[in-house]
């Protein structure tokens, strides 16, 4: 039982080392993400205003 836990933990640690580093986002991706966030905030504001009115 202890050997199985050690093997699982070792695999987990090695898996963490093999992960690739995330690439930095491009300008276009940041613009799209910003537009989506602004759209969601606008929709949330409209819904909140309709509920509280």
mmCIF entry with sequence, helices, sheets and N, C-alpha, C, O atoms, coordinates in Angstrom:
data_MODEL
# 
_entry.id   MODEL 
# 
_entity.id                         1 
_entity.type                       polymer 
_entity.pdbx_number_of_molecules   1 
# 
_entity_poly.entity_id                      1 
_entity_poly.type                           'polypeptide(L)' 
_entity_poly.nstd_linkage                   no 
_entity_poly.nstd_monomer                   no 
_entity_poly.pdbx_seq_one_letter_code       
;(UNK)(UNK)(UNK)(UNK)(UNK)(UNK)(UNK)(UNK)(UNK)(UNK)(UNK)(UNK)(UNK)(UNK)(UNK)(UNK)
(UNK)(UNK)(UNK)(UNK)(UNK)(UNK)(UNK)(UNK)(UNK)(UNK)(UNK)(UNK)(UNK)(UNK)(UNK)(UNK)
(UNK)(UNK)(UNK)(UNK)(UNK)(UNK)(UNK)(UNK)(UNK)(UNK)(UNK)(UNK)(UNK)(UNK)(UNK)(UNK)
(UNK)(UNK)(UNK)(UNK)(UNK)
;
_entity_poly.pdbx_seq_one_letter_code_can   XXXXXXXXXXXXXXXXXXXXXXXXXXXXXXXXXXXXXXXXXXXXXXXXXXXXX 
_entity_poly.pdbx_strand_id                 A 
# 
loop_
_entity_poly_seq.entity_id 
_entity_poly_seq.num 
_entity_poly_seq.mon_id 
_entity_poly_seq.hetero 
1 1  UNK n 
1 2  UNK n 
1 3  UNK n 
1 4  UNK n 
1 5  UNK n 
1 6  UNK n 
1 7  UNK n 
1 8  UNK n 
1 9  UNK n 
1 10 UNK n 
1 11 UNK n 
1 12 UNK n 
1 13 UNK n 
1 14 UNK n 
1 15 UNK n 
1 16 UNK n 
1 17 UNK n 
1 18 UNK n 
1 19 UNK n 
1 20 UNK n 
1 21 UNK n 
1 22 UNK n 
1 23 UNK n 
1 24 UNK n 
1 25 UNK n 
1 26 UNK n 
1 27 UNK n 
1 28 UNK n 
1 29 UNK n 
1 30 UNK n 
1 31 UNK n 
1 32 UNK n 
1 33 UNK n 
1 34 UNK n 
1 35 UNK n 
1 36 UNK n 
1 37 UNK n 
1 38 UNK n 
1 39 UNK n 
1 40 UNK n 
1 41 UNK n 
1 42 UNK n 
1 43 UNK n 
1 44 UNK n 
1 45 UNK n 
1 46 UNK n 
1 47 UNK n 
1 48 UNK n 
1 49 UNK n 
1 50 UNK n 
1 51 UNK n 
1 52 UNK n 
1 53 UNK n 
# 
_struct_asym.id          A 
_struct_asym.entity_id   1 
# 
loop_
_struct_conf.conf_type_id 
_struct_conf.id 
_struct_conf.pdbx_PDB_helix_id 
_struct_conf.beg_label_comp_id 
_struct_conf.beg_label_asym_id 
_struct_conf.beg_label_seq_id 
_struct_conf.pdbx_beg_PDB_ins_code 
_struct_conf.end_label_comp_id 
_struct_conf.end_label_asym_id 
_struct_conf.end_label_seq_id 
_struct_conf.pdbx_end_PDB_ins_code 
_struct_conf.beg_auth_comp_id 
_struct_conf.beg_auth_asym_id 
_struct_conf.beg_auth_seq_id 
_struct_conf.end_auth_comp_id 
_struct_conf.end_auth_asym_id 
_struct_conf.end_auth_seq_id 
_struct_conf.pdbx_PDB_helix_class 
_struct_conf.details 
_struct_conf.pdbx_PDB_helix_length 
HELX_P HELX_P1 AA1 UNK A 2  ? UNK A 18 ? UNK A 2  UNK A 18 1 ? 17 
HELX_P HELX_P2 AA2 UNK A 27 ? UNK A 52 ? UNK A 27 UNK A 52 1 ? 26 
# 
_struct_conf_type.id          HELX_P 
_struct_conf_type.criteria    ? 
_struct_conf_type.reference   ? 
# 
loop_
_atom_site.group_PDB 
_atom_site.id 
_atom_site.type_symbol 
_atom_site.label_atom_id 
_atom_site.label_alt_id 
_atom_site.label_comp_id 
_atom_site.label_asym_id 
_atom_site.label_entity_id 
_atom_site.label_seq_id 
_atom_site.pdbx_PDB_ins_code 
_atom_site.Cartn_x 
_atom_site.Cartn_y 
_atom_site.Cartn_z 
_atom_site.occupancy 
_atom_site.B_iso_or_equiv 
_atom_site.pdbx_formal_charge 
_atom_site.auth_seq_id 
_atom_site.auth_comp_id 
_atom_site.auth_asym_id 
_atom_site.auth_atom_id 
_atom_site.pdbx_PDB_model_num 
ATOM 1   N N  . UNK A 1 1  ? 0.824   -1.192 0.000   1.00 0.00 ? 1  UNK A N  1 
ATOM 2   C CA . UNK A 1 1  ? 0.000   0.000  0.000   1.00 0.00 ? 1  UNK A CA 1 
ATOM 3   C C  . UNK A 1 1  ? 0.868   1.255  0.000   1.00 0.00 ? 1  UNK A C  1 
ATOM 4   O O  . UNK A 1 1  ? 0.602   2.203  -0.739  1.00 0.00 ? 1  UNK A O  1 
ATOM 5   N N  . UNK A 1 2  ? 1.896   1.254  0.826   1.00 0.00 ? 2  UNK A N  1 
ATOM 6   C CA . UNK A 1 2  ? 2.773   2.415  0.885   1.00 0.00 ? 2  UNK A CA 1 
ATOM 7   C C  . UNK A 1 2  ? 3.499   2.590  -0.449  1.00 0.00 ? 2  UNK A C  1 
ATOM 8   O O  . UNK A 1 2  ? 3.707   3.716  -0.900  1.00 0.00 ? 2  UNK A O  1 
ATOM 9   N N  . UNK A 1 3  ? 3.881   1.491  -1.075  1.00 0.00 ? 3  UNK A N  1 
ATOM 10  C CA . UNK A 1 3  ? 4.573   1.566  -2.359  1.00 0.00 ? 3  UNK A CA 1 
ATOM 11  C C  . UNK A 1 3  ? 3.669   2.179  -3.422  1.00 0.00 ? 3  UNK A C  1 
ATOM 12  O O  . UNK A 1 3  ? 4.142   2.947  -4.260  1.00 0.00 ? 3  UNK A O  1 
ATOM 13  N N  . UNK A 1 4  ? 2.397   1.859  -3.402  1.00 0.00 ? 4  UNK A N  1 
ATOM 14  C CA . UNK A 1 4  ? 1.475   2.422  -4.390  1.00 0.00 ? 4  UNK A CA 1 
ATOM 15  C C  . UNK A 1 4  ? 1.314   3.920  -4.201  1.00 0.00 ? 4  UNK A C  1 
ATOM 16  O O  . UNK A 1 4  ? 1.240   4.662  -5.180  1.00 0.00 ? 4  UNK A O  1 
ATOM 17  N N  . UNK A 1 5  ? 1.260   4.372  -2.962  1.00 0.00 ? 5  UNK A N  1 
ATOM 18  C CA . UNK A 1 5  ? 1.138   5.811  -2.695  1.00 0.00 ? 5  UNK A CA 1 
ATOM 19  C C  . UNK A 1 5  ? 2.387   6.528  -3.169  1.00 0.00 ? 5  UNK A C  1 
ATOM 20  O O  . UNK A 1 5  ? 2.303   7.604  -3.761  1.00 0.00 ? 5  UNK A O  1 
ATOM 21  N N  . UNK A 1 6  ? 3.558   5.930  -2.907  1.00 0.00 ? 6  UNK A N  1 
ATOM 22  C CA . UNK A 1 6  ? 4.805   6.551  -3.330  1.00 0.00 ? 6  UNK A CA 1 
ATOM 23  C C  . UNK A 1 6  ? 4.876   6.623  -4.856  1.00 0.00 ? 6  UNK A C  1 
ATOM 24  O O  . UNK A 1 6  ? 5.325   7.627  -5.409  1.00 0.00 ? 6  UNK A O  1 
ATOM 25  N N  . UNK A 1 7  ? 4.441   5.575  -5.527  1.00 0.00 ? 7  UNK A N  1 
ATOM 26  C CA . UNK A 1 7  ? 4.476   5.566  -6.988  1.00 0.00 ? 7  UNK A CA 1 
ATOM 27  C C  . UNK A 1 7  ? 3.532   6.629  -7.550  1.00 0.00 ? 7  UNK A C  1 
ATOM 28  O O  . UNK A 1 7  ? 3.879   7.319  -8.509  1.00 0.00 ? 7  UNK A O  1 
ATOM 29  N N  . UNK A 1 8  ? 2.347   6.766  -6.964  1.00 0.00 ? 8  UNK A N  1 
ATOM 30  C CA . UNK A 1 8  ? 1.397   7.772  -7.431  1.00 0.00 ? 8  UNK A CA 1 
ATOM 31  C C  . UNK A 1 8  ? 1.941   9.170  -7.208  1.00 0.00 ? 8  UNK A C  1 
ATOM 32  O O  . UNK A 1 8  ? 1.797   10.039 -8.068  1.00 0.00 ? 8  UNK A O  1 
ATOM 33  N N  . UNK A 1 9  ? 2.570   9.397  -6.049  1.00 0.00 ? 9  UNK A N  1 
ATOM 34  C CA . UNK A 1 9  ? 3.128   10.715 -5.745  1.00 0.00 ? 9  UNK A CA 1 
ATOM 35  C C  . UNK A 1 9  ? 4.279   11.036 -6.694  1.00 0.00 ? 9  UNK A C  1 
ATOM 36  O O  . UNK A 1 9  ? 4.402   12.169 -7.158  1.00 0.00 ? 9  UNK A O  1 
ATOM 37  N N  . UNK A 1 10 ? 5.126   10.044 -6.987  1.00 0.00 ? 10 UNK A N  1 
ATOM 38  C CA . UNK A 1 10 ? 6.247   10.258 -7.896  1.00 0.00 ? 10 UNK A CA 1 
ATOM 39  C C  . UNK A 1 10 ? 5.751   10.614 -9.289  1.00 0.00 ? 10 UNK A C  1 
ATOM 40  O O  . UNK A 1 10 ? 6.285   11.519 -9.930  1.00 0.00 ? 10 UNK A O  1 
ATOM 41  N N  . UNK A 1 11 ? 4.743   9.913  -9.751  1.00 0.00 ? 11 UNK A N  1 
ATOM 42  C CA . UNK A 1 11 ? 4.175   10.210 -11.064 1.00 0.00 ? 11 UNK A CA 1 
ATOM 43  C C  . UNK A 1 11 ? 3.594   11.618 -11.088 1.00 0.00 ? 11 UNK A C  1 
ATOM 44  O O  . UNK A 1 11 ? 3.720   12.332 -12.083 1.00 0.00 ? 11 UNK A O  1 
ATOM 45  N N  . UNK A 1 12 ? 2.966   12.008 -10.001 1.00 0.00 ? 12 UNK A N  1 
ATOM 46  C CA . UNK A 1 12 ? 2.389   13.345 -9.921  1.00 0.00 ? 12 UNK A CA 1 
ATOM 47  C C  . UNK A 1 12 ? 3.474   14.413 -10.009 1.00 0.00 ? 12 UNK A C  1 
ATOM 48  O O  . UNK A 1 12 ? 3.309   15.405 -10.718 1.00 0.00 ? 12 UNK A O  1 
ATOM 49  N N  . UNK A 1 13 ? 4.588   14.216 -9.290  1.00 0.00 ? 13 UNK A N  1 
ATOM 50  C CA . UNK A 1 13 ? 5.672   15.196 -9.309  1.00 0.00 ? 13 UNK A CA 1 
ATOM 51  C C  . UNK A 1 13 ? 6.325   15.281 -10.680 1.00 0.00 ? 13 UNK A C  1 
ATOM 52  O O  . UNK A 1 13 ? 6.618   16.374 -11.164 1.00 0.00 ? 13 UNK A O  1 
ATOM 53  N N  . UNK A 1 14 ? 6.552   14.132 -11.309 1.00 0.00 ? 14 UNK A N  1 
ATOM 54  C CA . UNK A 1 14 ? 7.152   14.148 -12.633 1.00 0.00 ? 14 UNK A CA 1 
ATOM 55  C C  . UNK A 1 14 ? 6.204   14.777 -13.651 1.00 0.00 ? 14 UNK A C  1 
ATOM 56  O O  . UNK A 1 14 ? 6.653   15.460 -14.572 1.00 0.00 ? 14 UNK A O  1 
ATOM 57  N N  . UNK A 1 15 ? 4.921   14.559 -13.498 1.00 0.00 ? 15 UNK A N  1 
ATOM 58  C CA . UNK A 1 15 ? 3.947   15.162 -14.401 1.00 0.00 ? 15 UNK A CA 1 
ATOM 59  C C  . UNK A 1 15 ? 3.949   16.678 -14.287 1.00 0.00 ? 15 UNK A C  1 
ATOM 60  O O  . UNK A 1 15 ? 3.749   17.379 -15.278 1.00 0.00 ? 15 UNK A O  1 
ATOM 61  N N  . UNK A 1 16 ? 4.173   17.178 -13.092 1.00 0.00 ? 16 UNK A N  1 
ATOM 62  C CA . UNK A 1 16 ? 4.192   18.623 -12.892 1.00 0.00 ? 16 UNK A CA 1 
ATOM 63  C C  . UNK A 1 16 ? 5.405   19.242 -13.580 1.00 0.00 ? 16 UNK A C  1 
ATOM 64  O O  . UNK A 1 16 ? 5.336   20.366 -14.078 1.00 0.00 ? 16 UNK A O  1 
ATOM 65  N N  . UNK A 1 17 ? 6.498   18.518 -13.607 1.00 0.00 ? 17 UNK A N  1 
ATOM 66  C CA . UNK A 1 17 ? 7.700   19.056 -14.248 1.00 0.00 ? 17 UNK A CA 1 
ATOM 67  C C  . UNK A 1 17 ? 7.577   19.076 -15.766 1.00 0.00 ? 17 UNK A C  1 
ATOM 68  O O  . UNK A 1 17 ? 8.201   19.908 -16.426 1.00 0.00 ? 17 UNK A O  1 
ATOM 69  N N  . UNK A 1 18 ? 6.787   18.177 -16.322 1.00 0.00 ? 18 UNK A N  1 
ATOM 70  C CA . UNK A 1 18 ? 6.696   18.069 -17.769 1.00 0.00 ? 18 UNK A CA 1 
ATOM 71  C C  . UNK A 1 18 ? 5.712   19.047 -18.396 1.00 0.00 ? 18 UNK A C  1 
ATOM 72  O O  . UNK A 1 18 ? 5.640   19.149 -19.621 1.00 0.00 ? 18 UNK A O  1 
ATOM 73  N N  . UNK A 1 19 ? 4.971   19.753 -17.590 1.00 0.00 ? 19 UNK A N  1 
ATOM 74  C CA . UNK A 1 19 ? 4.008   20.700 -18.151 1.00 0.00 ? 19 UNK A CA 1 
ATOM 75  C C  . UNK A 1 19 ? 4.741   21.827 -18.868 1.00 0.00 ? 19 UNK A C  1 
ATOM 76  O O  . UNK A 1 19 ? 5.795   22.285 -18.427 1.00 0.00 ? 19 UNK A O  1 
ATOM 77  N N  . UNK A 1 20 ? 4.163   22.260 -19.977 1.00 0.00 ? 20 UNK A N  1 
ATOM 78  C CA . UNK A 1 20 ? 4.773   23.331 -20.745 1.00 0.00 ? 20 UNK A CA 1 
ATOM 79  C C  . UNK A 1 20 ? 4.414   24.680 -20.137 1.00 0.00 ? 20 UNK A C  1 
ATOM 80  O O  . UNK A 1 20 ? 3.363   24.846 -19.518 1.00 0.00 ? 20 UNK A O  1 
ATOM 81  N N  . UNK A 1 21 ? 5.296   25.616 -20.325 1.00 0.00 ? 21 UNK A N  1 
ATOM 82  C CA . UNK A 1 21 ? 5.060   26.970 -19.838 1.00 0.00 ? 21 UNK A CA 1 
ATOM 83  C C  . UNK A 1 21 ? 4.029   27.624 -20.753 1.00 0.00 ? 21 UNK A C  1 
ATOM 84  O O  . UNK A 1 21 ? 4.100   27.491 -21.975 1.00 0.00 ? 21 UNK A O  1 
ATOM 85  N N  . UNK A 1 22 ? 3.078   28.325 -20.159 1.00 0.00 ? 22 UNK A N  1 
ATOM 86  C CA . UNK A 1 22 ? 2.036   28.978 -20.943 1.00 0.00 ? 22 UNK A CA 1 
ATOM 87  C C  . UNK A 1 22 ? 2.649   30.088 -21.797 1.00 0.00 ? 22 UNK A C  1 
ATOM 88  O O  . UNK A 1 22 ? 3.502   30.849 -21.340 1.00 0.00 ? 22 UNK A O  1 
ATOM 89  N N  . UNK A 1 23 ? 2.200   30.159 -23.027 1.00 0.00 ? 23 UNK A N  1 
ATOM 90  C CA . UNK A 1 23 ? 2.689   31.204 -23.920 1.00 0.00 ? 23 UNK A CA 1 
ATOM 91  C C  . UNK A 1 23 ? 2.005   32.518 -23.565 1.00 0.00 ? 23 UNK A C  1 
ATOM 92  O O  . UNK A 1 23 ? 0.829   32.522 -23.202 1.00 0.00 ? 23 UNK A O  1 
ATOM 93  N N  . UNK A 1 24 ? 2.718   33.622 -23.663 1.00 0.00 ? 24 UNK A N  1 
ATOM 94  C CA . UNK A 1 24 ? 2.069   34.908 -23.409 1.00 0.00 ? 24 UNK A CA 1 
ATOM 95  C C  . UNK A 1 24 ? 0.999   35.185 -24.470 1.00 0.00 ? 24 UNK A C  1 
ATOM 96  O O  . UNK A 1 24 ? 1.161   34.837 -25.640 1.00 0.00 ? 24 UNK A O  1 
ATOM 97  N N  . UNK A 1 25 ? -0.073  35.804 -24.047 1.00 0.00 ? 25 UNK A N  1 
ATOM 98  C CA . UNK A 1 25 ? -1.169  36.068 -24.978 1.00 0.00 ? 25 UNK A CA 1 
ATOM 99  C C  . UNK A 1 25 ? -0.775  37.183 -25.948 1.00 0.00 ? 25 UNK A C  1 
ATOM 100 O O  . UNK A 1 25 ? 0.018   38.069 -25.630 1.00 0.00 ? 25 UNK A O  1 
ATOM 101 N N  . UNK A 1 26 ? -1.352  37.102 -27.119 1.00 0.00 ? 26 UNK A N  1 
ATOM 102 C CA . UNK A 1 26 ? -1.082  38.124 -28.121 1.00 0.00 ? 26 UNK A CA 1 
ATOM 103 C C  . UNK A 1 26 ? -2.005  39.327 -27.881 1.00 0.00 ? 26 UNK A C  1 
ATOM 104 O O  . UNK A 1 26 ? -2.950  39.259 -27.096 1.00 0.00 ? 26 UNK A O  1 
ATOM 105 N N  . UNK A 1 27 ? -1.711  40.393 -28.555 1.00 0.00 ? 27 UNK A N  1 
ATOM 106 C CA . UNK A 1 27 ? -2.524  41.605 -28.419 1.00 0.00 ? 27 UNK A CA 1 
ATOM 107 C C  . UNK A 1 27 ? -3.961  41.333 -28.837 1.00 0.00 ? 27 UNK A C  1 
ATOM 108 O O  . UNK A 1 27 ? -4.899  41.795 -28.187 1.00 0.00 ? 27 UNK A O  1 
ATOM 109 N N  . UNK A 1 28 ? -4.134  40.584 -29.919 1.00 0.00 ? 28 UNK A N  1 
ATOM 110 C CA . UNK A 1 28 ? -5.483  40.289 -30.414 1.00 0.00 ? 28 UNK A CA 1 
ATOM 111 C C  . UNK A 1 28 ? -6.270  39.468 -29.391 1.00 0.00 ? 28 UNK A C  1 
ATOM 112 O O  . UNK A 1 28 ? -7.459  39.714 -29.188 1.00 0.00 ? 28 UNK A O  1 
ATOM 113 N N  . UNK A 1 29 ? -5.621  38.499 -28.746 1.00 0.00 ? 29 UNK A N  1 
ATOM 114 C CA . UNK A 1 29 ? -6.297  37.698 -27.731 1.00 0.00 ? 29 UNK A CA 1 
ATOM 115 C C  . UNK A 1 29 ? -6.707  38.554 -26.534 1.00 0.00 ? 29 UNK A C  1 
ATOM 116 O O  . UNK A 1 29 ? -7.789  38.364 -25.979 1.00 0.00 ? 29 UNK A O  1 
ATOM 117 N N  . UNK A 1 30 ? -5.854  39.492 -26.135 1.00 0.00 ? 30 UNK A N  1 
ATOM 118 C CA . UNK A 1 30 ? -6.199  40.381 -25.011 1.00 0.00 ? 30 UNK A CA 1 
ATOM 119 C C  . UNK A 1 30 ? -7.374  41.279 -25.357 1.00 0.00 ? 30 UNK A C  1 
ATOM 120 O O  . UNK A 1 30 ? -8.235  41.533 -24.515 1.00 0.00 ? 30 UNK A O  1 
ATOM 121 N N  . UNK A 1 31 ? -7.413  41.765 -26.607 1.00 0.00 ? 31 UNK A N  1 
ATOM 122 C CA . UNK A 1 31 ? -8.518  42.618 -27.042 1.00 0.00 ? 31 UNK A CA 1 
ATOM 123 C C  . UNK A 1 31 ? -9.822  41.838 -27.030 1.00 0.00 ? 31 UNK A C  1 
ATOM 124 O O  . UNK A 1 31 ? -10.843 42.352 -26.573 1.00 0.00 ? 31 UNK A O  1 
ATOM 125 N N  . UNK A 1 32 ? -9.805  40.605 -27.526 1.00 0.00 ? 32 UNK A N  1 
ATOM 126 C CA . UNK A 1 32 ? -11.013 39.780 -27.545 1.00 0.00 ? 32 UNK A CA 1 
ATOM 127 C C  . UNK A 1 32 ? -11.475 39.485 -26.125 1.00 0.00 ? 32 UNK A C  1 
ATOM 128 O O  . UNK A 1 32 ? -12.667 39.567 -25.830 1.00 0.00 ? 32 UNK A O  1 
ATOM 129 N N  . UNK A 1 33 ? -10.539 39.143 -25.245 1.00 0.00 ? 33 UNK A N  1 
ATOM 130 C CA . UNK A 1 33 ? -10.893 38.862 -23.857 1.00 0.00 ? 33 UNK A CA 1 
ATOM 131 C C  . UNK A 1 33 ? -11.485 40.097 -23.176 1.00 0.00 ? 33 UNK A C  1 
ATOM 132 O O  . UNK A 1 33 ? -12.438 39.985 -22.405 1.00 0.00 ? 33 UNK A O  1 
ATOM 133 N N  . UNK A 1 34 ? -10.926 41.266 -23.457 1.00 0.00 ? 34 UNK A N  1 
ATOM 134 C CA . UNK A 1 34 ? -11.432 42.503 -22.883 1.00 0.00 ? 34 UNK A CA 1 
ATOM 135 C C  . UNK A 1 34 ? -12.843 42.800 -23.381 1.00 0.00 ? 34 UNK A C  1 
ATOM 136 O O  . UNK A 1 34 ? -13.698 43.228 -22.606 1.00 0.00 ? 34 UNK A O  1 
ATOM 137 N N  . UNK A 1 35 ? -13.086 42.577 -24.653 1.00 0.00 ? 35 UNK A N  1 
ATOM 138 C CA . UNK A 1 35 ? -14.424 42.824 -25.210 1.00 0.00 ? 35 UNK A CA 1 
ATOM 139 C C  . UNK A 1 35 ? -15.457 41.871 -24.621 1.00 0.00 ? 35 UNK A C  1 
ATOM 140 O O  . UNK A 1 35 ? -16.584 42.277 -24.335 1.00 0.00 ? 35 UNK A O  1 
ATOM 141 N N  . UNK A 1 36 ? -15.083 40.618 -24.441 1.00 0.00 ? 36 UNK A N  1 
ATOM 142 C CA . UNK A 1 36 ? -16.000 39.650 -23.843 1.00 0.00 ? 36 UNK A CA 1 
ATOM 143 C C  . UNK A 1 36 ? -16.314 40.044 -22.404 1.00 0.00 ? 36 UNK A C  1 
ATOM 144 O O  . UNK A 1 36 ? -17.468 39.980 -21.980 1.00 0.00 ? 36 UNK A O  1 
ATOM 145 N N  . UNK A 1 37 ? -15.297 40.449 -21.655 1.00 0.00 ? 37 UNK A N  1 
ATOM 146 C CA . UNK A 1 37 ? -15.511 40.864 -20.265 1.00 0.00 ? 37 UNK A CA 1 
ATOM 147 C C  . UNK A 1 37 ? -16.418 42.089 -20.197 1.00 0.00 ? 37 UNK A C  1 
ATOM 148 O O  . UNK A 1 37 ? -17.314 42.147 -19.354 1.00 0.00 ? 37 UNK A O  1 
ATOM 149 N N  . UNK A 1 38 ? -16.198 43.058 -21.066 1.00 0.00 ? 38 UNK A N  1 
ATOM 150 C CA . UNK A 1 38 ? -17.028 44.264 -21.069 1.00 0.00 ? 38 UNK A CA 1 
ATOM 151 C C  . UNK A 1 38 ? -18.466 43.934 -21.453 1.00 0.00 ? 38 UNK A C  1 
ATOM 152 O O  . UNK A 1 38 ? -19.399 44.503 -20.889 1.00 0.00 ? 38 UNK A O  1 
ATOM 153 N N  . UNK A 1 39 ? -18.656 43.026 -22.402 1.00 0.00 ? 39 UNK A N  1 
ATOM 154 C CA . UNK A 1 39 ? -19.996 42.621 -22.803 1.00 0.00 ? 39 UNK A CA 1 
ATOM 155 C C  . UNK A 1 39 ? -20.724 41.925 -21.647 1.00 0.00 ? 39 UNK A C  1 
ATOM 156 O O  . UNK A 1 39 ? -21.902 42.186 -21.404 1.00 0.00 ? 39 UNK A O  1 
ATOM 157 N N  . UNK A 1 40 ? -20.021 41.045 -20.941 1.00 0.00 ? 40 UNK A N  1 
ATOM 158 C CA . UNK A 1 40 ? -20.634 40.364 -19.793 1.00 0.00 ? 40 UNK A CA 1 
ATOM 159 C C  . UNK A 1 40 ? -21.010 41.360 -18.689 1.00 0.00 ? 40 UNK A C  1 
ATOM 160 O O  . UNK A 1 40 ? -22.069 41.235 -18.074 1.00 0.00 ? 40 UNK A O  1 
ATOM 161 N N  . UNK A 1 41 ? -20.148 42.339 -18.442 1.00 0.00 ? 41 UNK A N  1 
ATOM 162 C CA . UNK A 1 41 ? -20.476 43.348 -17.427 1.00 0.00 ? 41 UNK A CA 1 
ATOM 163 C C  . UNK A 1 41 ? -21.668 44.195 -17.854 1.00 0.00 ? 41 UNK A C  1 
ATOM 164 O O  . UNK A 1 41 ? -22.504 44.547 -17.021 1.00 0.00 ? 41 UNK A O  1 
ATOM 165 N N  . UNK A 1 42 ? -21.759 44.528 -19.145 1.00 0.00 ? 42 UNK A N  1 
ATOM 166 C CA . UNK A 1 42 ? -22.891 45.304 -19.648 1.00 0.00 ? 42 UNK A CA 1 
ATOM 167 C C  . UNK A 1 42 ? -24.196 44.528 -19.484 1.00 0.00 ? 42 UNK A C  1 
ATOM 168 O O  . UNK A 1 42 ? -25.198 45.080 -19.031 1.00 0.00 ? 42 UNK A O  1 
ATOM 169 N N  . UNK A 1 43 ? -24.180 43.260 -19.851 1.00 0.00 ? 43 UNK A N  1 
ATOM 170 C CA . UNK A 1 43 ? -25.374 42.426 -19.726 1.00 0.00 ? 43 UNK A CA 1 
ATOM 171 C C  . UNK A 1 43 ? -25.761 42.279 -18.255 1.00 0.00 ? 43 UNK A C  1 
ATOM 172 O O  . UNK A 1 43 ? -26.942 42.345 -17.915 1.00 0.00 ? 43 UNK A O  1 
ATOM 173 N N  . UNK A 1 44 ? -24.775 42.079 -17.383 1.00 0.00 ? 44 UNK A N  1 
ATOM 174 C CA . UNK A 1 44 ? -25.057 41.959 -15.948 1.00 0.00 ? 44 UNK A CA 1 
ATOM 175 C C  . UNK A 1 44 ? -25.658 43.250 -15.398 1.00 0.00 ? 44 UNK A C  1 
ATOM 176 O O  . UNK A 1 44 ? -26.560 43.205 -14.562 1.00 0.00 ? 44 UNK A O  1 
ATOM 177 N N  . UNK A 1 45 ? -25.174 44.381 -15.853 1.00 0.00 ? 45 UNK A N  1 
ATOM 178 C CA . UNK A 1 45 ? -25.711 45.675 -15.410 1.00 0.00 ? 45 UNK A CA 1 
ATOM 179 C C  . UNK A 1 45 ? -27.157 45.848 -15.859 1.00 0.00 ? 45 UNK A C  1 
ATOM 180 O O  . UNK A 1 45 ? -27.996 46.306 -15.082 1.00 0.00 ? 45 UNK A O  1 
ATOM 181 N N  . UNK A 1 46 ? -27.454 45.492 -17.090 1.00 0.00 ? 46 UNK A N  1 
ATOM 182 C CA . UNK A 1 46 ? -28.818 45.612 -17.606 1.00 0.00 ? 46 UNK A CA 1 
ATOM 183 C C  . UNK A 1 46 ? -29.764 44.701 -16.835 1.00 0.00 ? 46 UNK A C  1 
ATOM 184 O O  . UNK A 1 46 ? -30.863 45.112 -16.462 1.00 0.00 ? 46 UNK A O  1 
ATOM 185 N N  . UNK A 1 47 ? -29.339 43.471 -16.599 1.00 0.00 ? 47 UNK A N  1 
ATOM 186 C CA . UNK A 1 47 ? -30.179 42.536 -15.842 1.00 0.00 ? 47 UNK A CA 1 
ATOM 187 C C  . UNK A 1 47 ? -30.403 43.023 -14.415 1.00 0.00 ? 47 UNK A C  1 
ATOM 188 O O  . UNK A 1 47 ? -31.525 42.975 -13.910 1.00 0.00 ? 47 UNK A O  1 
ATOM 189 N N  . UNK A 1 48 ? -29.342 43.489 -13.766 1.00 0.00 ? 48 UNK A N  1 
ATOM 190 C CA . UNK A 1 48 ? -29.471 43.998 -12.398 1.00 0.00 ? 48 UNK A CA 1 
ATOM 191 C C  . UNK A 1 48 ? -30.389 45.212 -12.345 1.00 0.00 ? 48 UNK A C  1 
ATOM 192 O O  . UNK A 1 48 ? -31.174 45.358 -11.408 1.00 0.00 ? 48 UNK A O  1 
ATOM 193 N N  . UNK A 1 49 ? -30.292 46.090 -13.354 1.00 0.00 ? 49 UNK A N  1 
ATOM 194 C CA . UNK A 1 49 ? -31.157 47.270 -13.396 1.00 0.00 ? 49 UNK A CA 1 
ATOM 195 C C  . UNK A 1 49 ? -32.607 46.874 -13.606 1.00 0.00 ? 49 UNK A C  1 
ATOM 196 O O  . UNK A 1 49 ? -33.502 47.486 -13.024 1.00 0.00 ? 49 UNK A O  1 
ATOM 197 N N  . UNK A 1 50 ? -32.856 45.861 -14.426 1.00 0.00 ? 50 UNK A N  1 
ATOM 198 C CA . UNK A 1 50 ? -34.222 45.416 -14.660 1.00 0.00 ? 50 UNK A CA 1 
ATOM 199 C C  . UNK A 1 50 ? -34.817 44.767 -13.415 1.00 0.00 ? 50 UNK A C  1 
ATOM 200 O O  . UNK A 1 50 ? -36.008 44.919 -13.141 1.00 0.00 ? 50 UNK A O  1 
ATOM 201 N N  . UNK A 1 51 ? -33.992 44.047 -12.664 1.00 0.00 ? 51 UNK A N  1 
ATOM 202 C CA . UNK A 1 51 ? -34.477 43.391 -11.444 1.00 0.00 ? 51 UNK A CA 1 
ATOM 203 C C  . UNK A 1 51 ? -34.795 44.411 -10.364 1.00 0.00 ? 51 UNK A C  1 
ATOM 204 O O  . UNK A 1 51 ? -35.805 44.279 -9.673  1.00 0.00 ? 51 UNK A O  1 
ATOM 205 N N  . UNK A 1 52 ? -33.960 45.416 -10.205 1.00 0.00 ? 52 UNK A N  1 
ATOM 206 C CA . UNK A 1 52 ? -34.142 46.365 -9.107  1.00 0.00 ? 52 UNK A CA 1 
ATOM 207 C C  . UNK A 1 52 ? -35.083 47.516 -9.469  1.00 0.00 ? 52 UNK A C  1 
ATOM 208 O O  . UNK A 1 52 ? -35.455 48.296 -8.592  1.00 0.00 ? 52 UNK A O  1 
ATOM 209 N N  . UNK A 1 53 ? -35.464 47.636 -10.706 1.00 0.00 ? 53 UNK A N  1 
ATOM 210 C CA . UNK A 1 53 ? -36.336 48.746 -11.099 1.00 0.00 ? 53 UNK A CA 1 
ATOM 211 C C  . UNK A 1 53 ? -37.775 48.509 -10.673 1.00 0.00 ? 53 UNK A C  1 
ATOM 212 O O  . UNK A 1 53 ? -38.641 49.347 -10.927 1.00 0.00 ? 53 UNK A O  1 
# 
